[in-house]
Amino acid sequence: GGQEVFYTMHHIFLTQTGIYVLIFDTRQLLDIKTREESKQYVLFWLRSINLHAPDASVILVGTFCAEIHKGIRTVNKIVRELCRVYMAQVKPNGNLNFFPIDNKEGLNIKELRTAIESTAREDQSIKQQVWIRWMAFL
């Protein structure tokens, strides 16, 4: 649902409750040639999630962190600026506003998984009762 052709359908897919994991490429935020487009991508999704699910939690995930060792602080500064309006929805990662991971190296995957699990446990919507008929639908 992240492709532009699906944007008009966000009101169907983005529900009021849940946890949204917004993934971005940290290299693109650091590269001056792709920075603006990458910032607009993250901002678009933050706005869309905020519009359709203003009370939902958002976990920001930056990929390829093994390739940008010294750029983590710069990425965090950019992310913090992008998120300043949406900070209540964004789950922090210690001093960072995002979870830097690297799939190839397996860096910080466990921490991300733990954050998603704990955020899900804190979400009051999981305690909401659902009609048994919905189970047949699922």
C-alpha positions as CSV (number, residue, x, y, z in Angstrom):
1,G,0.0,0.0,0.0
2,G,3.0,2.3,-0.1
3,Q,2.9,2.9,-3.8
4,E,1.4,6.1,-5.1
5,V,-1.4,4.3,-6.8
6,F,-2.7,3.2,-3.4
7,Y,-2.7,6.7,-1.8
8,T,-6.4,7.3,-2.4
9,M,-7.2,4.1,-0.5
10,H,-5.4,5.0,2.7
11,H,-8.7,5.7,4.5
12,I,-9.4,2.0,4.0
13,F,-6.1,0.6,5.1
14,L,-5.0,3.0,7.8
15,T,-7.2,2.2,10.8
16,Q,-7.6,4.2,14.0
17,T,-5.8,1.7,16.1
18,G,-2.6,-0.3,15.7
19,I,1.1,0.3,15.4
20,Y,2.6,1.8,12.3
21,V,6.2,1.0,11.4
22,L,7.5,3.6,9.1
23,I,10.7,2.4,7.3
24,F,13.2,4.7,5.6
25,D,16.6,4.4,4.1
26,T,19.1,6.3,6.3
27,R,21.6,6.6,3.4
28,Q,19.0,8.6,1.4
29,L,18.6,11.1,4.3
30,L,22.3,11.6,4.5
31,D,22.9,11.9,0.8
32,I,22.4,15.6,-0.2
33,K,21.1,14.5,-3.6
34,T,18.2,12.4,-2.2
35,R,17.7,14.0,1.2
36,E,14.8,16.3,0.2
37,E,12.8,13.4,-1.5
38,S,13.5,11.1,1.4
39,K,12.3,13.8,3.9
40,Q,9.1,14.3,1.9
41,Y,8.5,10.5,1.9
42,V,8.8,10.3,5.7
43,L,6.7,13.5,6.1
44,F,4.0,12.2,3.8
45,W,3.6,9.0,5.8
46,L,3.6,10.8,9.1
47,R,0.9,13.1,7.9
48,S,-1.2,10.3,6.5
49,I,-0.9,8.2,9.6
50,N,-1.8,11.3,11.7
51,L,-4.8,12.1,9.6
52,H,-6.2,8.5,9.5
53,A,-5.0,7.2,12.9
54,P,-4.1,10.2,15.2
55,D,-3.9,8.0,18.3
56,A,-1.9,5.2,16.8
57,S,1.7,4.6,17.7
58,V,4.4,5.1,15.1
59,I,7.8,3.4,15.2
60,L,10.4,4.9,12.8
61,V,13.0,2.5,11.4
62,G,16.1,3.6,9.6
63,T,17.7,0.9,7.4
64,F,21.3,0.4,6.3
65,C,22.7,1.7,9.6
66,A,25.9,-0.3,9.3
67,E,26.8,1.8,6.3
68,I,26.4,5.1,8.0
69,H,28.2,4.6,11.3
70,K,28.9,8.2,12.0
71,G,25.8,9.5,10.4
72,I,23.3,8.3,13.0
73,R,23.3,11.6,14.9
74,T,22.7,13.5,11.7
75,V,19.9,11.2,10.7
76,N,18.4,11.6,14.1
77,K,18.5,15.4,13.9
78,I,16.7,15.3,10.5
79,V,14.1,12.8,11.9
80,R,13.6,14.8,15.0
81,E,12.9,17.9,12.9
82,L,10.5,16.0,10.6
83,C,8.6,14.6,13.7
84,R,8.3,17.6,15.9
85,V,4.6,18.0,15.1
86,Y,4.0,14.2,15.5
87,M,6.2,13.5,18.5
88,A,3.4,12.2,20.7
89,Q,2.8,9.4,18.2
90,V,6.4,8.5,17.6
91,K,7.9,6.0,20.0
92,P,11.5,7.0,21.0
93,N,14.5,4.7,21.1
94,G,16.5,6.0,24.0
95,N,18.1,9.2,22.8
96,L,17.1,8.5,19.2
97,N,13.8,9.2,17.5
98,F,14.1,6.1,15.3
99,F,15.4,2.6,15.4
100,P,18.6,2.2,13.3
101,I,18.8,-1.3,11.9
102,D,20.7,-3.3,9.4
103,N,19.2,-6.4,8.0
104,K,22.4,-7.6,6.4
105,E,24.4,-7.4,9.6
106,G,21.4,-8.1,11.9
107,L,22.0,-4.9,13.9
108,N,19.3,-3.8,16.4
109,I,16.7,-6.2,15.1
110,K,16.1,-7.6,18.6
111,E,15.7,-4.1,20.0
112,L,13.2,-3.2,17.3
113,R,11.2,-6.4,17.9
114,T,11.1,-5.7,21.6
115,A,9.9,-2.1,21.0
116,I,7.1,-3.4,18.7
117,E,6.0,-6.0,21.3
118,S,6.0,-3.6,24.2
119,T,4.2,-0.9,22.2
120,A,1.5,-3.6,21.3
121,R,1.2,-4.5,25.0
122,E,0.6,-0.8,25.9
123,D,-2.0,-0.3,23.2
124,Q,-5.4,-0.2,24.9
125,S,-7.2,-1.2,21.7
126,I,-6.0,-4.8,22.0
127,K,-8.3,-5.2,25.0
128,Q,-11.3,-4.1,23.0
129,Q,-13.9,-6.8,22.7
130,V,-14.9,-7.9,19.2
131,W,-18.0,-9.6,18.1
132,I,-17.6,-13.3,17.5
133,R,-18.9,-12.8,13.9
134,W,-15.7,-10.9,13.1
135,M,-13.7,-14.0,13.8
136,A,-15.5,-15.8,10.9
137,F,-14.5,-12.8,8.7
138,L,-10.8,-13.1,9.7
